[in-house]
Amino acid sequence: MPQLTPEQKTDVLYNHMVAYAVTGISFAKSQEVSAEDYGKFIGKKFAAFWNPEDGFPMLVNRMMYILAGLHPDNAMQIVEQDDSSITFKLKNVDLAFQNGPMFDVSYQDFLDCSYGIISVIAEHMNSTFSYEMTEDGWYIVTLRKN
């Protein structure tokens, strides 16, 4: 029986999460569905597990928790926050794509799918989601309460 260190276990889970997401995007593209539209499909399924009555703070906490899982060494930082919005940033979201596309899926496809998922959930939670990428690799997220 293999004995994995905690770091190896995290690495295996991360790699599987990315591989499953990317192969799903690859399949969607093979069916002429854009990465963003595939993400919106996923977001609609996931939205059933998000209760708008839980409010904006729950959206922020859960989304930060989920996005922190995009890579364990993400250096997540809050950039700006008030009662109706938050902007935070994280690194290494692109780690799996640093050697190019995976399974015919580009990093931009991955971001487009993520946008589709999160924007649908945010809308369901009476909020908006936007993101930007910086030249030095930061993924900057903004959530705003409607």
N, C-alpha and C positions, 0 to 999 in steps of 0.2 A: 504494500500500500504506500503510495507516495506521501511523503511528509512535506507539506508546504509551509513556508513561513507566512506570517500575516501579510507581508508585502507581496509575496507571490500569489496569495489568495486574492488580494485586491487587484493585482495585475491580470489574473485570469478572468475575474469578473468584468473588469473594464474592457478587456479585449473581446470578450463574448458580447457585451452590451453593444460595442461599436460594430462588431461583425453582424449581429442580428439587425441592427438599424440599417446598416449599409446594404445588406442583401435585400432587405425589404424595399429600400429606395431603388436598387437595381432592378428588382422585379417590377415595381411600379413603372419605371422608365421603359422597360421592355413591353409594357402594356399601353404605352403612350400616355401615361399619367405623369405630370410634372412632380418633382420632388416636393414642391410646396403644396400641391393639391393632395398628394399622399399624406403629407404632414397634417393637413386639415382633416382628412379622413380619420387619422389617428386621434387628433385633438377632439373630434366629436365623440369618439368612443371613450376617451379618457375623461371628458367633461362630466360624464355621469357620476364620477367619483369626487367631484368638486361641488360643494354647496355654496351658492352665492350668499346665503345668509351668514356664512362664516366670516364674510367681510374681507376687506383689503389686506389687513395684517396677516391673515391666514394665507392668502395668495402669495404675498411676499415671502413669508417664512417657508412655505412648501416649495416655491419656485427656487429660492436660494438653496434649499436643501437638495433638490433634484439637480440643479445645475452644478452644484459643488461636486456631484458624482460624475460629471463629464470627464474629470481626471482628478485623481487624488491629490496631486501636487498643483493645485490651481491658483494659489495665492489670491483668493477672493478678497476683495476690498470694497467697502461701501464708499462711493464717491460723493453722493449727495442724498439727503433724505429729509422728508417732511411728512405731514399727516396724509398727504394725498399722492405722493410719488416717492420713488426710490430709484437711484442709479447706482449700479455696482458693476465691478469688472472682475474678470478672471482670465487666467492664462491657460495654455496647454489644451484648449478646446480643439486645436488643430493637430494635436500630437500624432494621431493615427494617420494623418494625411501628409506628413512632412516628407515622405518619399514619393508623393504623388497620389493619384486616385486609387481607391480600393474597390475591387469588383466593378470597375467602370463607373464608379461614383466619385465625383470631385468633392473637395471640401466645400465649395459653394453649394453643391447639391445638398450636402449634410446640413449646412446653415439654412438653406431654403426649407428643408423638411422641418427642422427645429422651429423655424419661424411659423410654419403652418400649424404645428402642434400648439405652441405656446400662445400664439395670437388667438386661436379659437378658445383655449382655456381662459385666457385673460378676458376676452369678450363675454364669455359665459359668467365670469366673475365680476362683470360690470367695470372692466378696466381695459387698458390698452397696453400693448407690448411693442417695444421697438428695440433694435440693436444696431450696433456698428462695430466694425473691426478697425483697429488701429494698425499703422504700419509696423509697429513693434510687437504685434501679436496679441493685444488685449481684446477680449470680447466684452463689449460694454453693453449692458442691459438696462433698459428703463421700463419700469412699470408705473402706470398712472391710473389712479381711481377716476372713473367718469363722474 
